[in-house]
Amino acid sequence: MTWEWKYIMNGLAVQDETIKEDGSHSRSIRQFKADSSRWYVHYYSLKGLSTTLPTWEGGKNEDGNIILYRDNTAPNETKGWYRLTFYDISDLGYKWIGE
């Protein structure tokens, strides 16, 4: 898999694209709103074509991790959310977990 990043929207957002060996790919647009210190991440993929883009929203916590949430409904109709946590962030990269 390759993962490519580029600045878009005059540097106000970052777009990343993953290209997988099976020919599938996905992209996201990551925007940071400085006045609220919030991130907004819009994700889309070839496999899950949608008429609206899902959006994760969040920011940094006291440990310096970036935590993003998105509403979700479980298969049993229970309301909840997805959570993405980005941690061990440095100039060389980061780790992340989806829950």
PyMOL commands that set and color helices and strands:
alter all, ss='L'
color gray80, all
select helices_A, chain A and resi 9-11
alter helices_A, ss='H'
color red, helices_A
select strands_A, chain A and resi 2-8+13-19+25-33+38-45+55-60+66-73+79-90+93-98
alter strands_A, ss='S'
color yellow, strands_A
deselect
rebuild
show_as cartoon
